[in-house]
Amino acid sequence: MQEMKAAVVPEVDAPWELRDVPMPAAGPHQVLVRIHACGLCYTDALIARGVLSFRPFPMVLGHEGVGEVVAVGEGVTARRVGDRVGLPITQKACGRCAFCRERHPYSFVTANHCAAPVLTGVNVDGGQAEYIAADEEGTILLPDDIPYEYAAPTVCAGYTVWAALRRADPKPDARVAVLGIGGVGHLGIQFAKAAGYHVTALTHSPAKHDLARELGADEVVSDGAALEAAGGADVLLHTSPRHEVAVDALAGLRPWGKLVLMGISADDAFPLPALAVTSHSFQVIGSAHNSPEYLAEALEIVARGDVTPMVDVFPKEKVDEAYQRLLAGQLRFRGVVTY
């Protein structure tokens, strides 16, 4: 049996280990992908630390894998050897449960409501490895001009924020605020600006003000009161896991404004001010990927250079260093491991 290198999480809250493991083969309707890069997501940390639990350890994580199809299994029609592809988290739905019978497009809603979904890097091994076998429907074609190091974070972080903006459906003259200038938020500023909106960055870190302007923000503020003074926002993209800052930012949301939640936290509490939400007719929208068409759009926007992910790139031999920097909040702004 052929072997490959993979980043194995041996047990809960343990360092990641680069090990030799059996190389998978493409089964029926699957493709074998030679991984060139895989991004790190904070969801990986929640799984590795046991905050989220989907299967026993040891495991291989990674739902931001990108690479090249090197073999196809029986019955594959949508992919060919040589295709450059990305591997988002929702790989395959069961197709038989009540939710699947409604024929929804794949999204993270599918991951949460299908009775038996296949989730790349969650309940099956993921892209932190030299090779991965995945259902052909669990891959997306990459534009020719996008580098693998930029495609990897777009498969999750870029997908997340672009899908959130599309779901908010702002009017052409809308003002968009992005809360949190981190792995997702730094992309949110760029995507909102690329779409032509007036963009206000909201960050409590003075050190990030100049960067936010470099990324395209028209204005940078530190809290909800300052957001209101700057003209407010019609759409507030909440990319941070700290929900209390989003509650404060509601002070700057304009009447009929939309708060779009995409930050994941181990703490599910989100104490909304009922009077403000009701009296201003705010909409509170949860958003997570939504539909593959938005991923395709996000990849094209990055490929043409309108959005550029800021990435720290690590060779596979330093995968645990990358993970430890993710835990310590030391990535600027997305970690990408090359294989």
RORODO-339586 format. One record per atom (N, C-alpha, C): x, y, z; residue in one letter. Coordinates in steps of 0.001 Angstrom, whole numbers, plus 524288, in hexadecimal, padded with zeros to 5 digits. Layout:
% residues N
XYZA;...
END
This chain:
% residues 339
8034C7FB5480000M;800008000080000M;80371804E080000M;80212808957FC93Q;804F880D757FC62Q;803C7810CF8012CQ;807A3813D8802C3E;806EB8174F80739E;8078181CFA80593E;805AC8207C80905M;80614826198081EM;806F9828BF80D66M;8086882DA980D31K;808E1830C9811E7K;803A08335D8131DK;8022F8335881824A;7FD67835ED819D4A;7FE4A8383281F40A;7FB8583C7A82059A;7FBB183EE082588A;7F78D83C3F828EDA;7F9388390B82C8AV;7F5A9835F982FCCV;7F501838A98350EV;7F0148392D836C1V;7EEE883B0183C09V;7EE1A8361783F4BV;7F1E48349884295P;7F1B282F7284511P;7ED9E82EF884958P;7EC9B8334084C2AE;7E8CF833298506CE;7E724838BC85194E;7E34883948854EBV;7E12883E698560AV;7E560841F985841V;7E58F846C185633D;7E90684AE785817D;7EEC684964857CED;7F04484667853D2A;7F5AA844A385336A;7F83B8477584EA6A;7FD6C847B084E8BP;80021849CB849F2P;7FEDA8469084512P;7FEFE849208409DW;7FE218466083BAFW;80343843D383A04W;802E883EFA8380FE;8078983BF5836A8E;8076C83AA3830DBE;80BBD83BBE82E29L;80C4283A32828B5L;80DE48347B82891L;80A6C8312A82695R;80B5782B87826A8R;80AE5829348212BR;80D268248C8209BD;80C298215E81BF7D;8073281E3A81CEBD;8036E81EBC81957V;7FE7681BF4819C7V;7FD1D819A88146FV;7F993815D881436P;7F815813A480F23P;7F5B4817BE80B85P;7F7298179B806A7M;7F51181B3B802CAM;7EFBF81933800ECM;7EBC081C80800BFP;7E69981AAB7FF08P;7E676819B87F923P;7E282816F97F778A;7E1818161D7F1E8A;7DC1A8183D7F0A3A;7DB52819BE7EBCAA;7D64581BD87EA20A;7D266817637E960A;7CE26817777EC64G;7C9FC813AC7EBBFG;7C6158157A7E7B4G;7C1B1812BB7E71FP;7BDB0814547E364P;7BBD8819EC7E468P;7BB9B81CF87E03FH;7B9E8822767E070H;7BD80825E67E3B5H;7C23A824047E4BFQ;7C60D827217E79EQ;7CA9C828AB7E415Q;7CD4D82CDB7E5BCV;7D22A82E687E330V;7D68682E467E73AV;7DB3382D1D7E581L;7DFD182D5F7E8D5L;7E285832887E7A5L;7E32D835BF7EBB0V;7E56483AF77EB06V;7EABF83B2C7ED9BV;7EE9C83CE17EAA3R;7F3C983DFE7ECD1R;7F3868437C7EF26R;7F3AE843C57F454I;7F323848C17F701I;7F81C84C037F654I;7F760850E97F4CCH;7FBBE854917F47AH;7FBCA858527F910H;7F7348598F7FB32A;7F6EC85D1C7FFAAA;7F1D985C1C80294A;7F20785D15807B2C;7ED4985C9B80ADAC;7ED62860D480F0BC;7E92B863B980F6DG;7E8D5867E381340G;7E756865E6818A1G;7E8A48691B81C89L;7E71D86815821EBL;7E28786B9482352L;7DE9686942825CBC;7D9EB86C1682766C;7D94586B6682D48C;7D6EA86F4B82FDBY;7D63786EC683580Y;7D2A486A30836D6Y;7CF4B8689A8333DT;7CC20863EF8341FT;7CF9B85F26834E2T;7D41685EF68321ED;7D7CF85AB4832EDD;7D99785A848389DD;7DA9D85F2283AD5A;7DC5485F5A8404AA;7D80685D84843FBA;7D32C85EF0842E3L;7CED785D4184637L;7CE488575084629L;7CF3E854E2841A1I;7CEF584F2884145I;7D3AE84CBB843FCI;7D84984ECE842E8A;7DD1184C8F8451BA;7DD2C84CF384B0BA;7DAA7850F384D35R;7DA92851AF852E0R;7D5E984EFF85573R;7D2A584C6A85254G;7CE3F8498B8547AG;7C98384CD9855BBG;7C99B851DA85447V;7C507855348552AV;7C08585372851ACV;7C1CA8521684CD7L;7BE1484FA88493EL;7BFDD84A0584867L;7BC318466184897S;7BD9F840DA8481DS;7BA2583E2784412S;7BCB583BC18402EF;7B9D58392883BFEF;7BB868337F83B29F;7C034831FE83D1CR;7C23682CB183C64R;7C6D982BF58400CR;7C87782728840BBP;7CCD98262C8444FP;7D215828078420DP;7D5C3829198458DF;7DB33829F48440FF;7DDB5824A28432DF;7E2058245B84027P;7E4B08288283D46P;7E1C782A028384CP;7E30882E9A83632M;7E0578307A83187M;7E3D98343782E7CM;7E265834F782990V;7E4EE838CE8262FV;7E0E883CFB824FBV;7E214841D182664L;7DE6E8461F825A5L;7DF82848E58207CL;7DCB684D2F81F9BG;7DDA98506381AF7G;7D91A8508381736G;7D655854F78170AH;7D2088558F81349H;7D31085A3680FA8H;7D82585B7F80EFCE;7D9AF85F8F80B44E;7DDEC85D68807A8E;7DD508587B8060CG;7E12985607802ACG;7E06A8578A7FCFDG;7E4BB8583F7FA3AV;7E4978594B7F498V;7E902856427F20BV;7E80D854817ED4EG;7EC15851867EAA7G;7EA5F84FCC7E547G;7ECB284B847E36DE;7EBF9849B27DE12E;7E9E78441C7DE0DE;7E5FD843217DAD3V;7E3E383DDD7DA38V;7E7E883A7E7D763V;7E96B836227D9EFV;7ED59832AF7D792V;7EB1782D657D612V;7E65382C367D7CCA;7E3C0827537D64BA;7DDE3827F77D72FA;7DACF8251F7D42AV;7D522825487D4CAV;7D31A81FB57D569V;7CF1681F2D7D8A6G;7CCBC81A187D97FG;7C881818E07D584G;7C65F8143C7D5F5E;7C2458127B7D268E;7BD89816177D2BBE;7BB6C8178B7CE39G;7B6A581A9C7CE02G;7B75B8207E7CE59G;7BC2D822587CEECV;7BD13827FB7CF4AV;7BC4282A7C7C9F2V;7B91482E987C9C6T;7B800831547C4D7T;7B93E8372B7C522T;7B9428396D7C9D5A;7B9C483F1A7CA5AA;7BF69840E67CADEA;7C30B83D667CBDDR;7C87C83EDE7CC9AR;7CC0683B7A7C937R;7D08F83DBA7C7DCR;7D47083B097C4AAR;7D9C783B797C72ER;7DD34837C87C5DEV;7E29A8381F7C7A6V;7E4EA83D3B7C5A8V;7E77D840007C92BG;7E9CE8450E7C7D8G;7E6A3849B37C9A5G;7E1B4848E07CB1CD;7DE8684D2E7CD0FD;7E0C784F527D226D;7E0F0854747D2A3R;7E248857077D78DR;7DD3A857D07DA9CR;7DD1C855F67DF7BV;7D838855F67E267V;7D917857B27E80AV;7D4D2859837EA5FG;7D4A285A917EFF2G;7D0E3856CB7F287G;7D191856157F7AAL;7CE70852407FA8EL;7CBCE854EB7FF38L;7C73F857537FE6CP;7C47F859CB802C7P;7C26E855BD8069EP;7C092857A180B0BI;7BF578542C80F68I;7BADF8506780E32I;7B6D58521780B5DT;7B26484E9A80A43T;7B39E84B8180555T;7B5178468F8061CQ;7B6B784345801BCQ;7B221840857FF22Q;7AE9983E698024CK;7AA6083B4D8000BK;7A5E383AEC803ECK;7A12583B36801F3A;79C8383A4580527A;79AA7834AF80454A;79783832BE807FEC;795CC82D4D80786C;7920982C8080304C;78F0B83091801AAG;78B64830377FD47G;7865482D717FE6FG;7858B82B9280348R;780FD8285480468R;77D8C82A6A808DER;77FAC82DB580C28C;77CAE82F7D810B5C;778AC8339B80F15C;7756783532812C1A;7714E83902811A0A;7739C83E2380FAEA;777E883FD781215F;77A60844AD81056F;77C5D8442680ABDF;77EFC83FDF80993C;7812983F218045AC;77CF183EA18002FC;7787B83C828019AR;7743E83C047FDC0R;77238841547FBF4R;77372845727FEE6E;771E784AB57FD46E;775AE84D097F94CE;77A1284A5A7F84BR;77DCB84BB67F425R;780338511D7F4E2R;782648520C7F965H;7850B856F77FA6BH;78A8E856DE7F823H;78C9985B6D7F699P;7922185B9C7F50CP;7959585A917F9C6P;79A368585B7F8CEY;79DC08572E7FD1CY;79F6985C377FFDCY;79F5A85C16804F9S;7A1178606E8082BS;7A20D85E5580D9ES;7A375861D181142F;7A42185FFF81699F;79EE885EC481926F;79AB0860CD816E8V;7957C85F3B818B8V;794A68597581782V;79673857BD812ECT;7963E852318119CT;7994F84F048159DT;79DE5850ED81707A;7A12584E2881AD3A;79E6184D7082005A;79B1F8513382172N;79872851058267CN;7933484E3682661N;790E184D81821BDH;78B9584B538218BH;78B1D8463381E99H;78EDD844F681B39C;78ED983FC5818CDC;78FAB83BA881D11C;78D0D8373A81C85A;78D6F8332182082A;792CD83094820A7A;795888306E81C3EA;79AA882DD181C14A;79E398307481816A;79FCD8354181919P;7A32D837F281553P;7A8CC83601815ADP;7ABAF836B28116FV;7B150835C881167V;7B3E383B2981180V;7B6DE83C368159DL;7B919841628166BL;7BF10840FE81664L;7C16B8434681272T;7C709842ED811C1T;7C9E8845608165DT;7CD5F8424D818B6G;7D0678443C81D1AG;7CD638449D82229G;7C8B48428482237V;7C574842AA826F4V;7C41C83D1382893V;7C0A183A8382597N;7BF778350E826E8N;7C23A8312882354N;7C52B8331C81F80V;7C8DE82FE781C7FV;7CDF4832FF81C22V;7D22F8304D81AE9D;7D737832EF81AA8D;7D7398374581695D;7DA5683B51817BEG;7DA4183FF981487G;7DF3F840FC81186G;7E015845FB8106EG;7E4178479580CC6G;7E96D848B580EFEG;7EA46847DA8141AQ;7EF868488781642Q;7F2A78438B8154EQ;7F372842608105AA;7F60883D9680EAEA;7F7B683E3980906A;7FB1B83AB78074DE;7FCF983B18801E7E;7F8CE839797FDFAE;7F53F836037FF88Y;7F11D834407FC01Y;7EC02833CB7FF08Y;7E7AB834707FC3CI;7E282833897FE6FI;7DF06831557FA2BI;7DBCB82D887FB9AA;7D7C682B817F814A;7D29882DE17F9C4A;7CFC3830277F60EA;7CADE832D27F753A;7C6F0832067F2FCA;7C1F6832477F463D;7BDD3831F47F07CD;7BE7B836647EC88D;7BD94835447E79CE;7BE51839497E39AE;7BADD83E0D7E49AE;7B63C83D3D7E6F4E;7B2BF8419B7E815E;7B4B9844E17ECA4E;7B886842D87EF84G;7BACB845BC7F3DFG;7BF90848DE7F257G;7C046849C47ED43T;7C49D84CF27EB5AT;7C26F8516D7E817T;7C5858558C7E799I;7C417859EA7E434I;7C8C285B3E7E0CEI;7C7C685C507DBDDL;7CBFD85DB97D849L;7CE34863107D9BEL;7D365863767D999L;7D5FC868657DAB5L;7D6FE86B5D7D5A1L;7D6A3870897D5C7P;7D83C8739B7D134P;7DE08872B07D007P;7DF7F873167CB23D;7E4E5872057C994D;7E8C7875B67CC2AD;7E73387A8C7CD2ED;7EAE387E897CEDBD;7EB7C87F027D4C8D;7E8D987BDA7D7D3I;7E92487C777DD7DI;7ED7B879027DFB8I;7F12E87B417E29CP;7F537878037E519P;7F2C98748C7E953P;7F51386FFE7EA11Y;7F2FE86C697EE0BY;7F2FD86EED7F379Y;7F7088720F7F4ACE;7F75F874717F9DFE;7F2F3878507FADCE;7F0C587AA27F6BCY;7EC5387E2A7F74EY;7E72387B317F6E4Y;7E727877057F3DDA;7E24F874037F33DA;7E0C1871637F857A;7E4AA86F767FB52A;7E37A86C7C80015A;7E01D86F94803EEA;7E1AC87447805A2P;7DE4B8771780948P;7D92C878F2806E0P;7D90D87981801BFT;7D42D87B1F7FF35T;7D016876D67FF8FT;7D1CF871DF7FFBCV;7CE3186D707FFE7V;7CAD286D79804D4V;7CCB18700380908C;7C9718706D80DBBC;7C8AA8761680F61C;7CCE0878D3810D0A;7CC6087E23812D2A;7CA21881DA80EB8A;7CC42881A9809FFG;7CA3D88502805DEG;7C4A9883AC80467G;7C39487EAC80418Y;7BE5187CB180310Y;7BA8687EB180739Y;7BC2087E6880C23T;7B8CD87FFB81077T;7B72C885A781001T;7BAF28892280F3FV;7B9B288EB480F65V;7B7048908580A67V;7B87888E45805F0W;7B5D488FD280116W;7B02C88DD980117W;7AF5B88917802EEA;7AA078870780345A;7A6BE88A3F80705A;7A92288C2A80B42A;7A64D88F7080EF9A;7A4B18949680C82A;7A83E896FA8099DL;7A6F289BE1806FCL;7A2B789B0D802E6L;7A30A896D47FFFER;79F08895AB7FC04R;799CA894927FE94R;799DF891F280316R;794F7890CE805BFR;7927D895D0807E2R;795A6899858099EA;7939889E7A80B82A;791048A19A80722A;792CF8A0CD8024CD;790828A3497FDB3D;7900F8A9357FE58D;794758ABDC7FF48P;794318B18880002P;7928A8B4557FB01P;790198B8E27FBADK;78EE28BC2D7F734K;793F68BE6F7F503K;793D88C0397F019P;798B88C2167EDB0P;79B658C6817F0A8P;798638C9CA7F369D;79ABE8CE2F7F635D;79B768CD0E7FC05D;79B6C8C81F7FD8CA;79BA78C6AF80314A;7A0FD8C7DC80578A;7A0CE8C88780A93R;7A58F8C90980DB1R;7A6468C3E7810A4R;7AAE18C18680FFAV;7ABFF8BC7381250V;7B0388BD2381678V;7AF3E8BB1581B18A;7B3328BB1181F3CA;7B5148B5838201CA;7BA218B4F4820F9V;7BC858AFDE82207V;7BEC08B00782787V;7BCB78AC9F82ADEL;7BE5A8AC6E83052L;7C2548A80E83117L;7C7108A9798329BG;7CB358A5A283369G;7CED28A56A82EB8G;7D3B08A70D82F65I;7D7658A71282B0CI;7DB468A29D82BECI;7D94D89DDE82B13G;7DC748993482BBFG;7DC53895E0826E1G;7DC6F890C4827AAG;7DCB388D2A82345G;7D82C88D9A81F7FG;7D37F88E9382186V;7CEE088F4C81E2FV;7CE098950C81D01V;7CE898985782101G;7CD5789DDC8205FG;7D0C98A0AF81C78G;7D5D889F4381C32H;7D9368A1F681872H;7D7868A0C4812D9H;7D52289C4381216L;7D2E289AFE80CF8L;7CDB189DC280C37L;7CAAD89E618107AG;7C5A78A10E8101AG;7C63A8A69980E31G;7CA1B8A9708102BI;7CB098AEC780E4FI;7CBFD8AEC880874I;7CF588AB37806B7Q;7D0C38AB1B8012DQ;7CC308A9877FDB4Q;7C9398A5887FF4CF;7C4CC8A3DE7FC1CF;7C0A98A8277FBC8F;7BF818AAB78002CA;7BB948AEDC80022A;7BD558B3667FCAEA;7C2628B4B07FCEEK;7C45F8B8F07F9A0K;7C4518B75D7F3E9K;7C5C58B2737F2CDA;7C5BA8B0967ED63A;7C03F8B0BE7EB15A;7BC468B0257EE6BA;7B6D58B04F7ECA1A;7B4C98B5E47EC21A;7B7F28B9B57EDA3G;7B6858BF207ECBFG;7B3ED8C1EF7F144G;7B40A8BFB57F5EEY;7B1648C2227FA5FY;7B5038C5D67FD5EY;7B2988C9848001AH;7B5718CCA8803EEH;7B6828C91680895H;7BB738C8A780A23V;7BCF98C4C580E0DV;7BF408C776812DDV;7BD248C6148175ET;7BF3E8C7D281C59T;7C1468C31681F4CT;7C6308C35A820E5A;7C8728BF2F82416A;7C7B58C096829D0A;7C63D8BCB282CE6L;7C5688BD8683276L;7C91C8B9F08356FL;7CCE58BC4883817T;7D0BD8B94083B01T;7D2368BC1783FFCT;7D3158B92B84424H;7D4C38BB668491DH;7DAB18BBD78496EH;7DD698BA308455CS;7E3218BA3884559S;7E52D8BEE384231S;7E75A8C2D9844C9P;7E9878C754841E5P;7EDB68C5B183DFFP;7F06F8C16C83F19A;7F4A18BFAD83BA3A;7F2988BDE783651A;7ED7F8BCD4835F4K;7EB508BAE68310FK;7E8BC8BF2A82DC9K;7E8AF8C40182FABH;7E6018C82D82CD3H;7E8778C9308277FH;7EDA78C9B282755D;7F0378CAB782252D;7EF7D8C61B81E9DD;7EFE28C15C820A5L;7EF2E8BCC181D5DL;7E9B58BCA181B10L;7E5B88BDD281E40A;7E0568BDC181C58A;7DFAD8C183817C4A;7E2408C60681819R;7E1F18C9C6813BDR;7E4CB8C7B480EF7R;7E93F8C52C80FD2E;7EC198C2D180B6FE;7E8D98BE96808C1E;7E5B18BBD280BC2L;7E2688B7B28098FL;7DDC18B9E68068DL;7DCAE8BEF98073CG;7D87D8C16980443G;7D4478C40C8076EG;7D4B48C3F380C9CA;7D0A98C66E80FD1A;7D09C8CC5080EE6A;7CBFB8CE7880E29D;7CB738D42080D99D;7CC0F8D6DD812D6D;7CA678D446816F9E;7CAD38D66981C3FE;7CC0A8D1FC82005E;7CE728D35782469V;7CF9D8CF8A8287FV;7CDCB8D1D082DB0V;7CAB48CEC483098V;7C8A88D085835A2V;7C99C8CC4A839B1V;7C8CE8CDB183EA7S;7CA168CA16842DAS;7C5638C7DE845B0S;7C0B68CA248450ED;7BC258C818847CDD;7B7258C9E084524D;7B2B68C83C84759G;7ADB88C96A844F9G;7AC768CF36844D2G;7ADDF8D207848EDA;7ACE08D7A884909A;7AFE28DA6E844B7A;7B4C58D8D5843F0A;7B7EB8DB3183FCBA;7B5D88D9A383A67A;7B3CF8D4EC839F1L;7B16F8D34183508L;7ACBD8D6AA833C2L;7A9878D7B9837A2E;7A4FA8DB18836D5E;7A6AC8E0938353CE;7AAA18E2A0837CEA;7AC858E7D98369AA;7AEBF8E83883117A;7B0CC8E3D482F25A;7B3178E3BC829E9A;7AF098E2FA825A2A;7AA138E29F8271AG;7A5F88E1FC82336G;7A3188DCDA82383G;7A4F58D952826ECG;7A2388D464827BEG;7A30E8D07B82368G;7A0538CC24823DEA;7A0CD8C7E582015A;79B768C58A81F04A;79A9C8C41181A26D;795DF8C135818ADD;796928BB5E81978D;79B708B9978190DV;79CBD8B418819DFV;7A17E8B3E081D6EV;7A1198B0B08217AL;7A5718AFDD82516L;7A7128AA28824BBL;7ABC18A934822A5L;7ADD48A3EE82226L;7B0F58A2B382711L;7AEE289F3282A4BH;7B15889DD882F4AH;7B4B78990982E81H;7B9E3899E482E38T;7BD818959B82D06T;7C06F893AE831CDT;7BF7C8960383653S;7C275894CA83B09S;7BFA5890BE83E61S;7C28E88D8D8415EP;7C00288A0C8451DP;7BE4D88CD684A1AP;7BF98891D084AA0R;7BE1D894D884F45R;7B8EB8979984E3CR;7B4BA895648505BH;7AF888975B84F17H;7AE3C89C7F851C6H;7B0BA89DA785638E;7AF658A27B858F2E;7B0B38A74E855B3E;7B4BB8A6E685255V;7B61A8AB6A84F23V;7B2098AC5084ADFV;7AF758A82A84929A;7AB4F8A8C284549A;7A6898AB5E847A7A;7A5588AA1284C8EV;7A0F98AC9984F36V;7A2048B27084FB3V;7A6C88B3DD8511FD;7A83A8B96685174D;7A7CB8BC0F84C21D;7A9658B94B84800A;7A9678BB90842C2A;7A3EC8BCA9840B8A;79FF98BA3984306L;79A9C8BB4684150L;799268C102841E8L;79BF58C3D784545A;79AF28C972845D9A;79BD88CC5D840BBA;79F038CA2783D48G;7A0188CCB08384EG;79D2D8CA64833B6G;799B28C6BC834B2L;796A98C46B8306DL;792148C7F982F25L;7916B8C92682A37R;78D528CCC38288BR;788018CA08828A7R;783AA8CD0E828C0P;77E708CAA0828B1P;77DE98C6BA82432P;77B5D8C2658253CW;77AA68BE0D8219CW;77FDB8BB5E8203FW;783CC8BC5082362G;788E78BA088225AG;789088B4328236BG;78D268B1B782168K;78DBC8AC02821D7K;792DA8AAB682497K;7926F8A796828ABL;796FA8A57E82B64L;797AE89FE38298DL;79C2389EC182735V;79D1C8998C8250CV;7A139896DB82863V;79FC98927E82AC2L;7A33288FA582E50L;7A60988B5382B64L;7AB3588B3B82C00M;7AE32886DC829CDM;7B2A28853582D63M;7B387888248319BG;7B793886AA8354DG;7B5F4881FD8388DG;7B95B87E2083902I;7B83F8796983C03I;7BAE0879C68414AI;7B7EF878A18455BS;7BA00878D284AA7S;7B8168741B84DA9S;7BB3B8727185177A;7B98086E31854E0A;7B50386FFA8585EA;7B4848751185908D;7B0438775085C27D;7ABE2878EA8587BD;7A76C87645858CDD;7A327877498552BD;79FCA87BED856BBD;7A08C87E2985B63A;79D3D8827285D30A;79E1288744859D1A;799B2889928582DF;799E588E6C85527F;79578891ED8571BF;7967A8951F85B1AP;792548983085D93P;790DA89D0585A69P;78CF189C9585731L;78B498A0EC853E7L;787E48A4C0856F8L;788858A9D685612P;785168ADB985883P;77FCC8ADD3855BDP;77BE88AB7985820A;776E18AAAF8558DA;774548AFCA853E3A;774AC8B3D38571EL;772338B8CA855D1L;774978BB26850E8L;779D18BB1F85094A;77C658BD5084BFEA;77B258BA3084714A;77B528B50284783V;77A2E8B1BA842F9V;774A48B2B3840FAV;771048B31484499T;76B898B3CE84320T;76A7D8B95484126T;76C398BD438440FS;76AD88C2A7842B5S;76D828C49383DC1S;772048C24483C6CH;774BB8C3D6837A0H;773D28BFFB83327H;770BB8BBF183421S;76FA18B7E68302BS;774B18B57F82E04S;7785C8B44E83194F;77D228B1A782FF2F;77BE98AC0E82E45F;77F278AA0882ACCQ;77F048A47C82976Q;7840A8A1F982B62Q;7838789D8A82DF3V;7880C89A8F82FB9V;788478959782C7BV;78C8D894E1829A4I;78CFA890B1825CAI;791A388D3B82726I;790BB888358278DG;795078847F827F8G;796C7882EC82290G;79BDD88252821D0S;79DCA8812281C96S;7A28D87D9681CEFS;7A28487956819F2A;7A6FA875CA819BBA;7A7288732181463A;7AA1E8756C810D6H;7AB1F8736C80B8AH;7A66F87407807E6H;7A1D8872118094EN;79CF88730C80676N;79C60870148014FN;79FE3870797FD96S;79F2286DC07F89DS;7A44786DA37F59AS;7A566869587F2C7P;7AA60868FC7EFF5P;7AB3786D497EBEDP;7A70486F9D7E9F5E;7A7BC873C67E616E;7AACE878577E861E;7AA2B879477ED85Y;7ACEB87D9B7EFFFY;7B2B587C5D7F0A7Y;7B4088776F7F162L;7B980875EC7F184L;7BBF8876B87EC2AL;7B93E8753F7E817A;7BB48876057E2D0A;7BC2E87BD97E1C8A;7B88887F227E37FE;7B925884C77E2D2E;7BDDF886CA7E5D6E;7BE638850E7EABEA;7C2BC886DB7EDFDA;7C7FB8856A7EB91A;7C867880AD7E999L;7CD4887EF87E727L;7CE8F882437E25DL;7CAA88839A7DF46E;7CB90886D97DAA6E;7CD5888C567DC30E;7CB1088E7A7E059I;7CC8C893BA7E222I;7D238893C37E3F6I;7D3CF88FAE7E6C8V;7D93E88F487E877V;7DCD288E657E3C5V;7DB2A88B297E019A;7DE6F889F47DB90A;7DF9F88ECF7D854A;7DBEC892637D7EER;7DCE7897177D4CAR;7DFC289B5E7D7D2R;7E0FF89A667DCCCG;7E43F89DF67DFCAG;7E1688A2297E2BDG;7DC3B8A2097E2EBD;7D9448A5F77E5CED;7D96A8A5067EBAED;7DA808A0417ED48V;7DB1889ED47F2CBV;7E00189B787F339V;7E34189CAD7F725T;7E808899B17F7F3T;7E853897E37FDA0T;7E7A0892CE7FEA1P;7E831890E8803FFP;7EDB1891E980608P;7EDF88938380AFEM;7F3018940F80D9EM;7F41B88EE98105DM;7F85288C5280ED2V;7F94788700810B4V;7FEC78867C812ECV;7FF3E8835C81708D;8043E88162818EDD;804B087BCD816EAD;808B687AB3813D2V;8094C8759D81149V;80D64872638142DV;80C1386D738153AF;80F85869E281807F;81037864E7814D0F;814F2862B5814A8P;8159185D828124FP;813138596F815DDP;811D1854F5813BAK;80F25850E6816C1K;8123184F4781B98K;8175284FBF81B5EE;81A8D84E4B81FE0E;819A0851E28248FE;8174A8566D823AFK;8164185A2B827E1K;8106A85AC0828EBK;80D67856AB827DAV;807C08570F82870V;806398581982E1BV;808E8855C8831CED;80779856C983749D;808D385C5B838E1D;80D1685E71836CDE;80E50863F0837DEE;809EB86774835DBE;807E3866318313EA;803838693182F1DA;7FEBE868CF832A5A;7FD9E864148347FY;7F91F86346837F6Y;7F9D98663683D22Y;7FE788660183F58Q;7FF71868B78444EQ;7FEEF86E96843A2Q;800848709C83F32R;7FFE68763783E30R;7FA28877A383D6AR;7F7298740683B33L;7F17F874E483ADAL;7EF2C8755B8404FL;7F095871C1843CFL;7EE8E871DC84925L;7F015876E184BF9L;7F4C8878C684AEEA;7F6C687D6184DA4A;7F5088828084B23A;7F20F88231846D6G;7F05C886E784421G;7F4D7889C884184G;7F8D1886EF83FBCQ;7FD7E8895683D8EQ;7FDCD889038379CQ;7F9B28872A8350AL;7F9B3886F982F5FL;7F7EC88C3582D2DL;7FA3388DC1828D3R;7F8B2892AA82663R;7F808891C182088R;7F34E8903181EECF;7EEB688F4382239F;7ECBC889A6821B1F;7EE36886E781D9DR;7ECA78817B81CE5R;7F19287E2381C61R;7F195879B881F26G;7F5DA8760A81EA4G;7F4D08723E81A39G;7F8B78714F816FCV;7F84886DA78129BV;7FCF2869F5812D2V;7FBE2864E2812A0V;7FFFD860EE812B6V;8008685E9E80D46V;8055185E4B80B55T;8063D85C2180622T;80805856748067DT;806558534C802ADY;8078984DAD802A5Y;809ED84C1D7FD68Y;
END
